[in-house]
Amino acid sequence: MAFEEVVEAQGHLIDSHVMEQIFDKVVESRGRFEVEQFRIGRTNSDPSYLRLRIETPGRKEMEHLLAQLLEFGCSPLDTGDAILKPVDRDRCAPEDFYSTSNHKTFVRIGGEWVEVRNQRMDAMIVVTGDEASGREAFCRRLRDLKAGDMVVTGMRGIRVEPESKERDRLAFAFMSNEISSERQVETAVRQTAALARQTHEQGKTIVAVAGPVVVHTGGNNGLARLIRAGWIDALLSGNALGVHDIESALFGTSLGIRVEDGRQAEHGHRNHMRAINAVYHAGGIRGAVESGRLKSGVMYECVKHDIPFVLAGSLRDDGPLPETITDMNAAQDAYAALLKPAGLVLCLGSMLHSIATGNMLPSWVKIVCVDINPAVATKVSDRGTGQAVGVVTDVGLFLDLLAKELSNPAAATAIVK
């Protein structure tokens, strides 16, 4: 027996290729579709509207298809209220819980559409309050669920609004994984600088997510200049960045290799351990700065300019530094707290931390992912972070050029178009 459903979608369906993706998903699910209504927006600000009758060979195929279409902002026309089920015990969601994407999401409660707060992917939606006090909905991680929480289940009463490309504002499509020549990298740097200025003008923060390759490529100098000039509002990284940045500041080496000429320093293999030891003697990174032991570098600038930072630990860490958070749940919470006010995130040479950060961000926060390996930006996007764009270049070169561009008063009038 065939199953039918009428679904609808609204937005920049053509420019963002949403309509063709909807059609493709129906066909991939062994379904059929009939366009009942389509209105194309006549101006740059007008949305298009699509109403589609879909048919699948069975109920399971229909449920699977509806779940996939929801990611494109395509939901049943007659959706009804969201179905809420209680959590029986801590960290145990109902089996048919709805798992969120990073797109703006609404749930229908009592006939009213309620926007979901703290949007992020791979979370549950918990609804609180009542008719008298008002309903509220929040994204909540599985580990944070408590017995008695009311969780949204199934696919009904849910509406998703994906971020769309606007017809006249394609600024965030300026980069691609094919960028390799110096001229193209400089163009990407200018556009990133314009995004940074726009972000601060909007009262949002710029967060840097950096790996140790920033130090190995000499990019710590450029990143330190950006922090000193007020362009970085928070730093997210791991123990390795802190260790090698401090090693570079104290001994002029990175993993025992001399920064000035790329030669192996005598007994340089132990310099990163000497750096960790020096920080412990000072009572921490802040103590090393305040005592005058640490006088330069990324961590130095963070302390001097009160820029919050999080160093997340891993199994392979040496030391680690006193400030490194070795509890992964606590490290995730610390990352998420600094990402809340973000409008732009710069992911710099760290696939692990870039993917982790992308999973915490709503789709309207822009991400510029810089790495010499084009697969990194691709993997970040493949994990669901569709707003991430890649600059394939040496991260040290990128940071140096970006620091120069943002220090140039003549470029301050650049407009993102």
Secondary structure, DSSP 4 states (H G I P E B T S, - for coil): --EEEEEEEEESTTTTTHHHHHHHHHHHTT-EEEEEEEE--SSSSPPEEEEEEEEESSHHHHHHHHHHHHTTT-EESS--SPEEEE-SBTTB--TTBPPP-SSEEEEEETTEEEEEES--SS-EEEEE--TTT--EEEEE-GGG--TT-EEEESSTTEEEE----BTTB-GGGS--TT--SHHHHHHHHHHHHHHHHHHHHTT-EEEEEE-THHHHTTHHHHHHHHHHTT--SEEEEEHHHHHHHHHHHHHSEETTEETTT-PBPTTGGGHHHHHHHHHHHHTSHHHHHHTTS--SSHHHHHHHTT--EEEE--TT-SS--TT-B--HHHHHHHHHHHHTTEEEEEEES-HHHHHHHHHHS-TTSEEEEEESSHHHHHHHHHTT-TTEEEEES-HHHHHHHHHHHHT-GGGGG----
